[in-house]
Structures are given as C-alpha cells and as structure tokens.
C-alpha cells in the first residue's frame, strides 16, 4: 500500500471528520473508498466511450438485437393448462 498526502480546505476536512465519525470508520478508509469509487466510475465512463466509438459498435448492437427478437424456442403458452 502506498501513502498519499492530499490537501483539502478546512470545510472539506470537517465534512470528512463528521462522516467518518458517523460511519464509524477512520478518515483514511473513507477517503480510500471515495477514491476507489471515483476511479471505478472514470474507468466505466472511459469503457463506455470506447464502446460507442468502436467502429463495430453498430454491428454488435444489431447482432444482439436480432438475438433478442428470436423469442422463446418452445411454445409455453399452455403450461398452466396441464392436468395434474
């Protein structure tokens, strides 16, 4: 694990302290979790941009859409009418 040092204004530091107390975690844990979530969100946004910018995007979407149109392989509409 690497130690990082960040500077925040006094108001942010106070919010951090209060939330850490409220959640019963230390401030470092709260900052680590917030950073992890933010980095995960940035990675997801980057992945989404890559998907949309992919030249094969339309073909992939069309293939998935056509598979969705297949519907069920068997007719189960009368399943509830079975004797027994």
Biopython code that builds the backbone (N, CA, C, O; Angstrom):
import numpy as np
from Bio.PDB.StructureBuilder import StructureBuilder

atoms = [
    (1, "UNK", "N", (0.853, -1.171, 0.000)),
    (1, "UNK", "CA", (0.000, 0.000, 0.000)),
    (1, "UNK", "C", (0.895, 1.228, 0.000)),
    (1, "UNK", "O", (1.928, 1.259, 0.669)),
    (2, "UNK", "N", (0.490, 2.232, -0.753)),
    (2, "UNK", "CA", (1.243, 3.477, -0.868)),
    (2, "UNK", "C", (0.537, 4.567, -0.077)),
    (2, "UNK", "O", (-0.692, 4.638, -0.061)),
    (3, "UNK", "N", (1.302, 5.393, 0.563)),
    (3, "UNK", "CA", (0.747, 6.522, 1.302)),
    (3, "UNK", "C", (0.714, 7.739, 0.396)),
    (3, "UNK", "O", (1.717, 8.091, -0.224)),
    (4, "UNK", "N", (-0.453, 8.383, 0.323)),
    (4, "UNK", "CA", (-0.613, 9.618, -0.430)),
    (4, "UNK", "C", (-0.983, 10.720, 0.541)),
    (4, "UNK", "O", (-1.617, 10.473, 1.567)),
    (5, "UNK", "N", (-0.594, 11.913, 0.218)),
    (5, "UNK", "CA", (-0.954, 13.069, 1.031)),
    (5, "UNK", "C", (-1.728, 14.026, 0.150)),
    (5, "UNK", "O", (-1.295, 14.344, -0.958)),
    (6, "UNK", "N", (-2.864, 14.486, 0.633)),
    (6, "UNK", "CA", (-3.675, 15.428, -0.136)),
    (6, "UNK", "C", (-3.993, 16.638, 0.725)),
    (6, "UNK", "O", (-4.039, 16.554, 1.952)),
    (7, "UNK", "N", (-4.207, 17.745, 0.071)),
    (7, "UNK", "CA", (-4.601, 18.957, 0.773)),
    (7, "UNK", "C", (-6.065, 19.217, 0.467)),
    (7, "UNK", "O", (-6.491, 19.148, -0.686)),
    (8, "UNK", "N", (-6.827, 19.514, 1.500)),
    (8, "UNK", "CA", (-8.236, 19.875, 1.344)),
    (8, "UNK", "C", (-8.492, 21.128, 2.158)),
    (8, "UNK", "O", (-7.756, 21.441, 3.093)),
    (9, "UNK", "N", (-9.546, 21.839, 1.788)),
    (9, "UNK", "CA", (-9.846, 23.028, 2.578)),
    (9, "UNK", "C", (-10.465, 22.614, 3.917)),
    (9, "UNK", "O", (-10.865, 21.465, 4.100)),
    (10, "UNK", "N", (-10.535, 23.551, 4.828)),
    (10, "UNK", "CA", (-10.999, 23.262, 6.189)),
    (10, "UNK", "C", (-12.421, 22.717, 6.208)),
    (10, "UNK", "O", (-12.734, 21.830, 7.002)),
    (11, "UNK", "N", (-13.279, 23.236, 5.345)),
    (11, "UNK", "CA", (-14.670, 22.784, 5.313)),
    (11, "UNK", "C", (-14.747, 21.313, 4.886)),
    (11, "UNK", "O", (-15.489, 20.534, 5.483)),
    (12, "UNK", "N", (-13.983, 20.935, 3.858)),
    (12, "UNK", "CA", (-13.960, 19.540, 3.422)),
    (12, "UNK", "C", (-13.408, 18.635, 4.519)),
    (12, "UNK", "O", (-13.918, 17.536, 4.738)),
    (13, "UNK", "N", (-12.383, 19.090, 5.193)),
    (13, "UNK", "CA", (-11.803, 18.298, 6.280)),
    (13, "UNK", "C", (-12.826, 18.069, 7.388)),
    (13, "UNK", "O", (-12.885, 16.985, 7.969)),
    (14, "UNK", "N", (-13.622, 19.081, 7.678)),
    (14, "UNK", "CA", (-14.644, 18.946, 8.712)),
    (14, "UNK", "C", (-15.741, 17.984, 8.261)),
    (14, "UNK", "O", (-16.208, 17.164, 9.053)),
    (15, "UNK", "N", (-16.155, 18.075, 7.002)),
    (15, "UNK", "CA", (-17.147, 17.125, 6.474)),
    (15, "UNK", "C", (-16.606, 15.699, 6.549)),
    (15, "UNK", "O", (-17.325, 14.775, 6.930)),
    (16, "UNK", "N", (-15.360, 15.531, 6.191)),
    (16, "UNK", "CA", (-14.729, 14.217, 6.246)),
    (16, "UNK", "C", (-14.726, 13.679, 7.672)),
    (16, "UNK", "O", (-15.063, 12.518, 7.905)),
    (17, "UNK", "N", (-14.347, 14.523, 8.618)),
    (17, "UNK", "CA", (-14.307, 14.098, 10.023)),
    (17, "UNK", "C", (-15.686, 13.669, 10.499)),
    (17, "UNK", "O", (-15.834, 12.632, 11.144)),
    (18, "UNK", "N", (-16.706, 14.482, 10.173)),
    (18, "UNK", "CA", (-18.059, 14.158, 10.629)),
    (18, "UNK", "C", (-18.575, 12.861, 10.014)),
    (18, "UNK", "O", (-19.181, 12.040, 10.703)),
    (19, "UNK", "N", (-18.335, 12.678, 8.714)),
    (19, "UNK", "CA", (-18.788, 11.450, 8.075)),
    (19, "UNK", "C", (-18.043, 10.234, 8.601)),
    (19, "UNK", "O", (-18.642, 9.176, 8.795)),
    (20, "UNK", "N", (-16.778, 10.368, 8.826)),
    (20, "UNK", "CA", (-16.000, 9.250, 9.374)),
    (20, "UNK", "C", (-16.537, 8.859, 10.743)),
    (20, "UNK", "O", (-16.678, 7.673, 11.043)),
    (21, "UNK", "N", (-16.836, 9.850, 11.571)),
    (21, "UNK", "CA", (-17.418, 9.556, 12.886)),
    (21, "UNK", "C", (-18.794, 8.914, 12.739)),
    (21, "UNK", "O", (-19.108, 7.933, 13.414)),
    (22, "UNK", "N", (-19.598, 9.470, 11.862)),
    (22, "UNK", "CA", (-20.957, 8.960, 11.668)),
    (22, "UNK", "C", (-20.953, 7.515, 11.179)),
    (22, "UNK", "O", (-21.781, 6.708, 11.601)),
    (23, "UNK", "N", (-20.019, 7.193, 10.287)),
    (23, "UNK", "CA", (-19.927, 5.842, 9.733)),
    (23, "UNK", "C", (-19.052, 4.911, 10.573)),
    (23, "UNK", "O", (-18.945, 3.718, 10.290)),
    (24, "UNK", "N", (-18.433, 5.469, 11.599)),
    (24, "UNK", "CA", (-17.556, 4.708, 12.494)),
    (24, "UNK", "C", (-16.403, 4.046, 11.727)),
    (24, "UNK", "O", (-16.098, 2.868, 11.917)),
    (25, "UNK", "N", (-15.777, 4.844, 10.859)),
    (25, "UNK", "CA", (-14.580, 4.410, 10.140)),
    (25, "UNK", "C", (-13.546, 5.522, 10.274)),
    (25, "UNK", "O", (-13.876, 6.663, 10.597)),
    (26, "UNK", "N", (-12.295, 5.168, 10.021)),
    (26, "UNK", "CA", (-11.300, 6.243, 10.084)),
    (26, "UNK", "C", (-11.331, 7.047, 8.786)),
    (26, "UNK", "O", (-11.833, 6.584, 7.762)),
    (27, "UNK", "N", (-10.791, 8.244, 8.851)),
    (27, "UNK", "CA", (-10.832, 9.140, 7.697)),
    (27, "UNK", "C", (-10.119, 8.536, 6.492)),
    (27, "UNK", "O", (-10.582, 8.691, 5.362)),
    (28, "UNK", "N", (-9.012, 7.858, 6.714)),
    (28, "UNK", "CA", (-8.269, 7.258, 5.603)),
    (28, "UNK", "C", (-9.122, 6.241, 4.861)),
    (28, "UNK", "O", (-9.097, 6.177, 3.632)),
    (29, "UNK", "N", (-9.877, 5.445, 5.614)),
    (29, "UNK", "CA", (-10.749, 4.457, 4.984)),
    (29, "UNK", "C", (-11.788, 5.146, 4.110)),
    (29, "UNK", "O", (-12.041, 4.722, 2.982)),
    (30, "UNK", "N", (-12.381, 6.201, 4.630)),
    (30, "UNK", "CA", (-13.407, 6.930, 3.888)),
    (30, "UNK", "C", (-12.829, 7.546, 2.618)),
    (30, "UNK", "O", (-13.464, 7.496, 1.565)),
    (31, "UNK", "N", (-11.645, 8.121, 2.704)),
    (31, "UNK", "CA", (-11.001, 8.713, 1.528)),
    (31, "UNK", "C", (-10.630, 7.624, 0.523)),
    (31, "UNK", "O", (-10.837, 7.805, -0.677)),
    (32, "UNK", "N", (-10.083, 6.490, 0.989)),
    (32, "UNK", "CA", (-9.741, 5.383, 0.090)),
    (32, "UNK", "C", (-10.969, 4.884, -0.653)),
    (32, "UNK", "O", (-10.919, 4.664, -1.863)),
    (33, "UNK", "N", (-12.076, 4.704, 0.068)),
    (33, "UNK", "CA", (-13.294, 4.203, -0.547)),
    (33, "UNK", "C", (-13.843, 5.208, -1.567)),
    (33, "UNK", "O", (-14.277, 4.811, -2.648)),
    (34, "UNK", "N", (-13.826, 6.485, -1.238)),
    (34, "UNK", "CA", (-14.296, 7.515, -2.162)),
    (34, "UNK", "C", (-13.418, 7.557, -3.415)),
    (34, "UNK", "O", (-13.925, 7.691, -4.529)),
    (35, "UNK", "N", (-12.120, 7.445, -3.230)),
    (35, "UNK", "CA", (-11.201, 7.443, -4.364)),
    (35, "UNK", "C", (-11.421, 6.213, -5.234)),
    (35, "UNK", "O", (-11.442, 6.321, -6.460)),
    (36, "UNK", "N", (-11.585, 5.047, -4.618)),
    (36, "UNK", "CA", (-11.811, 3.818, -5.381)),
    (36, "UNK", "C", (-13.079, 3.934, -6.219)),
    (36, "UNK", "O", (-13.083, 3.585, -7.399)),
    (37, "UNK", "N", (-14.157, 4.427, -5.605)),
    (37, "UNK", "CA", (-15.420, 4.565, -6.336)),
    (37, "UNK", "C", (-15.303, 5.563, -7.479)),
    (37, "UNK", "O", (-15.849, 5.344, -8.561)),
    (38, "UNK", "N", (-14.597, 6.650, -7.240)),
    (38, "UNK", "CA", (-14.442, 7.654, -8.285)),
    (38, "UNK", "C", (-13.616, 7.089, -9.444)),
    (38, "UNK", "O", (-13.967, 7.289, -10.607)),
    (39, "UNK", "N", (-12.532, 6.390, -9.139)),
    (39, "UNK", "CA", (-11.713, 5.795, -10.193)),
    (39, "UNK", "C", (-12.483, 4.721, -10.956)),
    (39, "UNK", "O", (-12.330, 4.598, -12.172)),
    (40, "UNK", "N", (-13.307, 3.946, -10.258)),
    (40, "UNK", "CA", (-14.154, 2.950, -10.926)),
    (40, "UNK", "C", (-15.121, 3.632, -11.893)),
    (40, "UNK", "O", (-15.327, 3.162, -13.012)),
    (41, "UNK", "N", (-15.708, 4.738, -11.454)),
    (41, "UNK", "CA", (-16.642, 5.470, -12.315)),
    (41, "UNK", "C", (-15.939, 6.016, -13.549)),
    (41, "UNK", "O", (-16.468, 5.932, -14.658)),
    (42, "UNK", "N", (-14.735, 6.581, -13.356)),
    (42, "UNK", "CA", (-13.980, 7.096, -14.504)),
    (42, "UNK", "C", (-13.644, 5.978, -15.485)),
    (42, "UNK", "O", (-13.735, 6.165, -16.698)),
    (43, "UNK", "N", (-13.256, 4.817, -14.963)),
    (43, "UNK", "CA", (-12.931, 3.682, -15.832)),
    (43, "UNK", "C", (-14.166, 3.225, -16.602)),
    (43, "UNK", "O", (-14.068, 2.905, -17.787)),
    (44, "UNK", "N", (-15.320, 3.190, -15.950)),
    (44, "UNK", "CA", (-16.557, 2.782, -16.612)),
    (44, "UNK", "C", (-16.934, 3.779, -17.703)),
    (44, "UNK", "O", (-17.370, 3.381, -18.783)),
    (45, "UNK", "N", (-16.770, 5.065, -17.429)),
    (45, "UNK", "CA", (-17.078, 6.087, -18.434)),
    (45, "UNK", "C", (-16.145, 5.962, -19.629)),
    (45, "UNK", "O", (-16.570, 6.105, -20.775)),
    (46, "UNK", "N", (-14.880, 5.695, -19.359)),
    (46, "UNK", "CA", (-13.907, 5.512, -20.436)),
    (46, "UNK", "C", (-14.245, 4.275, -21.270)),
    (46, "UNK", "O", (-14.149, 4.303, -22.497)),
    (47, "UNK", "N", (-14.636, 3.207, -20.606)),
    (47, "UNK", "CA", (-15.023, 1.983, -21.313)),
    (47, "UNK", "C", (-16.262, 2.227, -22.174)),
    (47, "UNK", "O", (-16.344, 1.740, -23.301)),
    (48, "UNK", "N", (-17.215, 2.975, -21.645)),
    (48, "UNK", "CA", (-18.428, 3.283, -22.404)),
    (48, "UNK", "C", (-18.096, 4.121, -23.632)),
    (48, "UNK", "O", (-18.636, 3.878, -24.711)),
    (49, "UNK", "N", (-17.213, 5.101, -23.480)),
    (49, "UNK", "CA", (-16.798, 5.908, -24.632)),
    (49, "UNK", "C", (-16.121, 5.028, -25.678)),
    (49, "UNK", "O", (-16.348, 5.193, -26.877)),
    (50, "UNK", "N", (-15.301, 4.108, -25.228)),
    (50, "UNK", "CA", (-14.632, 3.198, -26.151)),
    (50, "UNK", "C", (-15.621, 2.323, -26.895)),
    (50, "UNK", "O", (-15.441, 2.032, -28.077)),
    (51, "UNK", "N", (-16.664, 1.908, -26.201)),
    (51, "UNK", "CA", (-17.694, 1.071, -26.824)),
    (51, "UNK", "C", (-18.451, 1.868, -27.886)),
    (51, "UNK", "O", (-18.683, 1.367, -28.986)),
    (52, "UNK", "N", (-18.831, 3.086, -27.569)),
    (52, "UNK", "CA", (-19.584, 3.906, -28.514)),
    (52, "UNK", "C", (-18.708, 4.300, -29.705)),
    (52, "UNK", "O", (-19.190, 4.362, -30.836)),
    (53, "UNK", "N", (-17.434, 4.565, -29.456)),
    (53, "UNK", "CA", (-16.522, 4.974, -30.531)),
    (53, "UNK", "C", (-16.033, 3.799, -31.366)),
    (53, "UNK", "O", (-15.383, 4.001, -32.391)),
    (54, "UNK", "N", (-16.335, 2.573, -30.942)),
    (54, "UNK", "CA", (-15.886, 1.374, -31.660)),
    (54, "UNK", "C", (-16.587, 1.311, -33.015)),
    (54, "UNK", "O", (-17.813, 1.394, -33.085)),
    (55, "UNK", "N", (-15.806, 1.165, -34.097)),
    (55, "UNK", "CA", (-16.442, 1.111, -35.420)),
    (55, "UNK", "C", (-17.365, -0.093, -35.590)),
    (55, "UNK", "O", (-18.258, -0.056, -36.437)),
    (56, "UNK", "N", (-17.179, -1.145, -34.821)),
    (56, "UNK", "CA", (-18.032, -2.327, -34.906)),
    (56, "UNK", "C", (-19.234, -2.254, -33.967)),
    (56, "UNK", "O", (-20.002, -3.210, -33.861)),
    (57, "UNK", "N", (-19.394, -1.124, -33.290)),
    (57, "UNK", "CA", (-20.465, -0.962, -32.305)),
    (57, "UNK", "C", (-21.841, -1.249, -32.907)),
    (57, "UNK", "O", (-22.616, -2.016, -32.337)),
    (58, "UNK", "N", (-22.147, -0.643, -34.047)),
    (58, "UNK", "CA", (-23.472, -0.817, -34.645)),
    (58, "UNK", "C", (-23.732, -2.266, -35.019)),
    (58, "UNK", "O", (-24.845, -2.763, -34.849)),
    (59, "UNK", "N", (-22.705, -2.949, -35.531)),
    (59, "UNK", "CA", (-22.864, -4.357, -35.897)),
    (59, "UNK", "C", (-23.112, -5.212, -34.658)),
    (59, "UNK", "O", (-23.931, -6.131, -34.691)),
    (60, "UNK", "N", (-22.412, -4.916, -33.572)),
    (60, "UNK", "CA", (-22.579, -5.682, -32.332)),
    (60, "UNK", "C", (-23.978, -5.461, -31.759)),
    (60, "UNK", "O", (-24.621, -6.410, -31.309)),
    (61, "UNK", "N", (-24.445, -4.230, -31.774)),
    (61, "UNK", "CA", (-25.781, -3.927, -31.266)),
    (61, "UNK", "C", (-26.834, -4.608, -32.131)),
    (61, "UNK", "O", (-27.816, -5.143, -31.617)),
    (62, "UNK", "N", (-26.627, -4.586, -33.439)),
    (62, "UNK", "CA", (-27.585, -5.229, -34.344)),
    (62, "UNK", "C", (-27.632, -6.731, -34.096)),
    (62, "UNK", "O", (-28.707, -7.330, -34.126)),
    (63, "UNK", "N", (-26.475, -7.347, -33.851)),
    (63, "UNK", "CA", (-26.440, -8.784, -33.584)),
    (63, "UNK", "C", (-27.189, -9.117, -32.301)),
    (63, "UNK", "O", (-27.929, -10.099, -32.252)),
    (64, "UNK", "N", (-27.003, -8.309, -31.264)),
    (64, "UNK", "CA", (-27.718, -8.537, -30.009)),
    (64, "UNK", "C", (-29.215, -8.304, -30.193)),
    (64, "UNK", "O", (-30.027, -9.043, -29.636)),
    (65, "UNK", "N", (-29.584, -7.299, -30.958)),
    (65, "UNK", "CA", (-30.995, -7.010, -31.179)),
    (65, "UNK", "C", (-31.666, -8.147, -31.939)),
    (65, "UNK", "O", (-32.799, -8.516, -31.633)),
    (66, "UNK", "N", (-30.976, -8.700, -32.921)),
    (66, "UNK", "CA", (-31.584, -9.800, -33.674)),
    (66, "UNK", "C", (-31.733, -11.038, -32.796)),
    (66, "UNK", "O", (-32.704, -11.781, -32.934)),
    (67, "UNK", "N", (-30.787, -11.265, -31.902)),
    (67, "UNK", "CA", (-30.912, -12.398, -30.974)),
    (67, "UNK", "C", (-32.084, -12.186, -30.026)),
    (67, "UNK", "O", (-32.769, -13.145, -29.670)),
    (68, "UNK", "N", (-32.322, -10.955, -29.615)),
    (68, "UNK", "CA", (-33.441, -10.661, -28.717)),
    (68, "UNK", "C", (-34.780, -10.902, -29.407)),
    (68, "UNK", "O", (-35.777, -11.187, -28.743)),
    (69, "UNK", "N", (-34.808, -10.791, -30.719)),
    (69, "UNK", "CA", (-36.043, -10.994, -31.470)),
    (69, "UNK", "C", (-36.388, -12.467, -31.662)),
    (69, "UNK", "O", (-37.484, -12.779, -32.128)),
    (70, "UNK", "N", (-35.499, -13.364, -31.321)),
    (70, "UNK", "CA", (-35.754, -14.790, -31.526)),
    (70, "UNK", "C", (-36.955, -15.273, -30.738)),
    (70, "UNK", "O", (-37.735, -16.093, -31.221)),
    (71, "UNK", "N", (-37.099, -14.770, -29.541)),
    (71, "UNK", "CA", (-38.195, -15.211, -28.681)),
    (71, "UNK", "C", (-37.915, -16.605, -28.139)),
    (71, "UNK", "O", (-36.850, -17.168, -28.390)),
    (72, "UNK", "N", (-38.861, -17.162, -27.399)),
    (72, "UNK", "CA", (-38.643, -18.487, -26.813)),
    (72, "UNK", "C", (-38.621, -19.561, -27.895)),
    (72, "UNK", "O", (-39.293, -19.440, -28.919)),
    (73, "UNK", "N", (-37.840, -20.613, -27.655)),
    (73, "UNK", "CA", (-37.719, -21.709, -28.616)),
    (73, "UNK", "C", (-38.955, -22.605, -28.585)),
    (73, "UNK", "O", (-39.282, -23.225, -29.597)),
    (74, "UNK", "N", (-39.636, -22.687, -27.472)),
    (74, "UNK", "CA", (-40.814, -23.540, -27.329)),
    (74, "UNK", "C", (-42.034, -22.686, -27.003)),
    (74, "UNK", "O", (-41.915, -21.596, -26.445)),
    (75, "UNK", "N", (-43.182, -23.189, -27.353)),
    (75, "UNK", "CA", (-44.428, -22.502, -27.020)),
    (75, "UNK", "C", (-44.884, -22.962, -25.638)),
    (75, "UNK", "O", (-45.329, -24.097, -25.470)),
    (76, "UNK", "N", (-44.772, -22.089, -24.666)),
    (76, "UNK", "CA", (-45.135, -22.408, -23.286)),
    (76, "UNK", "C", (-46.460, -21.749, -22.908)),
    (76, "UNK", "O", (-46.786, -21.674, -21.724)),
    (77, "UNK", "N", (-47.222, -21.274, -23.875)),
    (77, "UNK", "CA", (-48.426, -20.516, -23.561)),
    (77, "UNK", "C", (-49.488, -21.354, -22.846)),
    (77, "UNK", "O", (-50.344, -20.796, -22.160)),
    (78, "UNK", "N", (-49.449, -22.676, -22.993)),
    (78, "UNK", "CA", (-50.467, -23.518, -22.349)),
    (78, "UNK", "C", (-49.933, -24.279, -21.130)),
    (78, "UNK", "O", (-50.551, -25.254, -20.703)),
    (79, "UNK", "N", (-48.823, -23.863, -20.576)),
    (79, "UNK", "CA", (-48.207, -24.576, -19.473)),
    (79, "UNK", "C", (-49.137, -24.690, -18.272)),
    (79, "UNK", "O", (-49.104, -25.689, -17.553)),
    (80, "UNK", "N", (-49.947, -23.694, -18.056)),
    (80, "UNK", "CA", (-50.825, -23.675, -16.882)),
    (80, "UNK", "C", (-52.064, -24.560, -17.055)),
    (80, "UNK", "O", (-52.804, -24.766, -16.093)),
    (81, "UNK", "N", (-52.299, -25.079, -18.245)),
    (81, "UNK", "CA", (-53.476, -25.893, -18.504)),
    (81, "UNK", "C", (-53.215, -27.396, -18.350)),
    (81, "UNK", "O", (-54.074, -28.214, -18.677)),
    (82, "UNK", "N", (-52.043, -27.749, -17.858)),
    (82, "UNK", "CA", (-51.721, -29.166, -17.701)),
    (82, "UNK", "C", (-52.623, -29.826, -16.664)),
    (82, "UNK", "O", (-53.001, -29.199, -15.675)),
    (83, "UNK", "N", (-52.964, -31.079, -16.889)),
    (83, "UNK", "CA", (-53.738, -31.852, -15.904)),
    (83, "UNK", "C", (-52.798, -32.304, -14.790)),
    (83, "UNK", "O", (-51.636, -32.615, -15.050)),
    (84, "UNK", "N", (-53.268, -32.342, -13.608)),
    (84, "UNK", "CA", (-52.462, -32.947, -12.577)),
    (84, "UNK", "C", (-52.333, -32.181, -11.392)),
    (84, "UNK", "O", (-51.666, -32.608, -10.450)),
]
sb = StructureBuilder()
sb.init_structure("model")
sb.init_model(0)
sb.init_chain("A")
sb.init_seg("    ")
for serial, (resi, resn, name, xyz) in enumerate(atoms, 1):
    if name == "N":
        sb.init_residue(resn, " ", resi, " ")
    sb.init_atom(name, np.array(xyz, "f"), 0.0, 1.0, " ", f" {name:<3s}", serial, name[0])
structure = sb.get_structure()
